[in-house]
Amino acid sequence: MTSSKGPIYVLSNHHFVNKVTYTHYAWLPANRVNEEMPGRASWLEAFGLIYEYNDRLYFKNGKKYNPGDIDKAFPDPQNRWMTNFLKADETGRGPASYSWHYERLRMIELYCRIRNEDPWPHAPEQFELPL
């Protein structure tokens, strides 16, 4: 992807309150990406990719999204929080618990999408969730 392409829409806090959105757009992609990560602390370094797209990041309402400081969003250099975030429930198909650290969730979701070269060309509400 190049920065000359259109906007990349980021999820707002209210999107993450929806457990289906949380699971399909943050938790599942993070678990897939995590299989290729050497460890939970490596996520912190990987998030740097987000800043390469800073000029294209917007909320649905058109407001520019400026990613926060990684060290503030994830203050633990070992990123132990990620271990709990990635845990599955008893079915293995959903998260064991839900986090409301919106900036963390946004960075995880956005990183997974950019990494997989899957930027939404339209605002998130225009997409249907997978069944």
Secondary structure, DSSP 8 states (H G I E B T S, - for coil): --TTS--EE---HHHHHSHHHIIIIIIHHHHHHHTTSS-TTHHHHHTHHHHTTGGGEE-TTS-B-----HHHHS--TT-HHHHHHH-B-TTSSSBSS----HHHHHHHHHHHHHHTT---SS-GGGS----
